[in-house]
Amino acid sequence: MKKNAVLQCADCSKKFVRERDLKRHRDSVHSTEKITCKFCYTSFTRKDNLLKHLNNKRCERKLEKEAGKRKRVDLSVSSRKKKTQLFTSAENSTADPENIFLPPKENESAFQKAYKTFNLPNNDSSLGIKKFLLLRKEETIFIFRNELETYKALKVSKWVHCIYSKATDAGKMIKNVEFKMPNNEVLQETNLARLYDDMSKKIVKESEDFEGRDLGWTLDEILRLEVRTNRYSPFRGSSSFIEVPKQIAETKAIINVINKKDSQCFM
């Protein structure tokens, strides 16, 4: 190719000086071949744009799946940030993007993220609390495990938000009902699967009791599972002794007991 020669696109007559610019133009503007992201189905004409789409986390389904076994996957994040490790599993030999487990999104937080709330919607349109909780088990355990990497202990709770209805003489009545499992301690050694199952059983029992009161309410829709996590610092008895300021101690108006031997007296 001669120096400063002008290259012209055969499709639109646009001119270029460098051959690579002409090739890029053809690939991005006139190419009929599309590269589709298998996770979110966004189409691209160039492979580098697809890779950029994945590496910039624009596609939240960037999880790989292996047939018949669990695999730990590192999400591509900035080198300045800590890489988050996820667990995902495949039940079939064919990777189905719709069945790939996605990390739950944090809905809100407080106290410098020590308190967090996650909302797991009923995307499967399950009409049965027991089945719905079973479908959300893997996501919830992921939340617990992920938070335990930051904090040594947690307090966790689960809330199932539902819509009930009943027929009356005045028409159909609608009622928002929440079934909840209050705070449970989660420690590093806690069996997370067993804890989740125990909490789910109590929520199912609460829903059955509500429906069994003969008030005429029928479950119409399960909206979401709300998972709340809170940093937990177990009280350690004598190690929690706090010395009062000198000017207060000198007044002898306060008895500040130091318990050096019995570390269980406040447990």
Order of alpha helices (4+ residues) and beta strands (2+ residues): beta-beta-alpha-beta-beta-alpha-beta-beta-beta-beta-alpha-alpha-beta-beta-alpha-beta-alpha
